[in-house]
Amino acid sequence: MTGYDAVVYDLDGTLVELDVDWDAVAVDVREIYHRADIEPPGDGLWGMLETASDVGLATDVEAAIATHEHDGARTSARLAHADDLLERSLPAGVCSLNCERACRIALEEHALTSAVDAVVGRDTVETWKPDPEPLLATVRRLDADPDRALFVGDSARDQQTAKRAGVDFEYVGEGPSGV
């Protein structure tokens, strides 16, 4: 960890494991498309989210996903890197594909709020990972430079985000998992 001025963590799969049945979330989002008589762009949840604004369903789709995330944050499991977060003296942030409120709920549930100086979720800025802007926004909120920050995550999407942002990256485990 030496050589960095700040560390940013992904949330789900890195600090906590949200208690979310993502298949059930996809079913709920697919139902929003069907009620609007719009053919979903496929069965994938993130594809449906990405397309939602193009077909006028962004608010409803985001609300459905966020509801599941809020509930899952309340019953999430704390992971080992949460302890690492508490032991670090560097400014720390969270950059997540989950909505910001779910991130904050999970941090509160696991007594991590005091160790986090910035939280950027899917709905905090105009884009989401793997676009670099959410990570760069988190780094800016920590008053750090991208080349002096480390992003810790669990997915290939996290690694791609870091690369695009010019931020060093470290996997929490053996390699990519999840979204």
Disulfide bonds with the S-S distance in Angstrom:
none
